[in-house]
Amino acid sequence: MVERGRFLVLEGIDGCGKTTQIEHLRQWLPRSGLMPQGAELLVTREPGGTELGRALRQLLLHPPGDAAPEIRAELLLYAADRAQHVAQKIAPALAEGHWVLSDRFTGSTAAYQGYGRGLSLELIDQLATIATAGVVPDLTVHLELPLAESLRRRGHRPADRIEASGEAFLARVSAGFSALARQQGWASIDASLPPEQVSERLQEALSAHLKRHG
């Protein structure tokens, strides 16, 4: 019987360095000695980890004309993306003993649509239960970055529909991520440090967790 793979997630506000750190982990994890022989690493993201997800990502972040979803429709589109992602990519990979590393998962929905948009966290949890079919991360890492630094890093880069929701919205999202990290026992790393130091702390956090939990 194949041992189930591990599911790792990076969360945080835009500009926190997830893309950089995921690329680092893509290179480091397979040669770290933590993954069993024969296990492969699937690197994915939400929204957009499947063919359907890529279409939904475009609707969510760059909708044409008057196609922008209202907030409940937005929540349901994220849930649809997640259901497809889990069923088509994450669950099969884990069942085959492979490891999955995802840029965002259920924590982002709670932070953006719950804390940010003001939708019911209970409702969001119920939708997450349906969409994930019981698949939960083995470890979620929060790359914690002050909002002011996030805005500075983004600079004059064009904002997508979510990023363009305003600074007050983004402040609620940032506070939401911090609250979720405390409540759900995520590992938190100071993402304002130089990227190399963030990578080192990320490696330490993953190694400690995985060794502690077998």
Secondary structure as UniProt FT lines:
FT   STRAND          7..11
FT   TURN            14..15
FT   HELIX           18..28
FT   HELIX           29..31
FT   TURN            37..38
FT   STRAND          41..45
FT   HELIX           51..61
FT   TURN            65..66
FT   HELIX           71..85
FT   HELIX           86..90
FT   HELIX           91..95
FT   TURN            96..97
FT   STRAND          99..103
FT   HELIX           106..109
FT   HELIX           110..116
FT   HELIX           121..132
FT   TURN            133..134
FT   STRAND          139..144
FT   HELIX           147..154
FT   TURN            155..156
FT   TURN            161..162
FT   HELIX           163..165
FT   HELIX           167..184
FT   STRAND          187..190
FT   TURN            191..192
FT   HELIX           195..212
//
